[in-house]
Amino acid sequence: MLSVLQFALVVAVAAYLTTVRVALDRRNHYSWEQLVAQHDPGAGKRAAFWNASVLMKMVDYACQAEQPIDAALAEALRTEAMRVRLAAILAPTDWA
């Protein structure tokens, strides 16, 4: 029989997995206009980090289209977006 702690752990893991599943499902149903609206026109680390995330979502959208983009191009865009996100995190200036 499960102890209270084990039961709480199982419930927490189930809640987390459900939340992740809902977020992924929601992300897969964005329209192009919704993705474009997420673009942050600002400058700085926070905008760069956010816009790199938007770029990755746009690449996912393009890959799921009727005529998907080239796989090498998609991978290059994803790699560049991850590089920008990492650079934004590691940059020495404050988050503004």
Summary of the structure (lengths in Angstrom):
residues: 96
radius of gyration: 17.9
end to end distance: 50.7
largest distance: 54.9
contacts: 218
relative contact order: 0.12
helix: 73%
strand: 0%
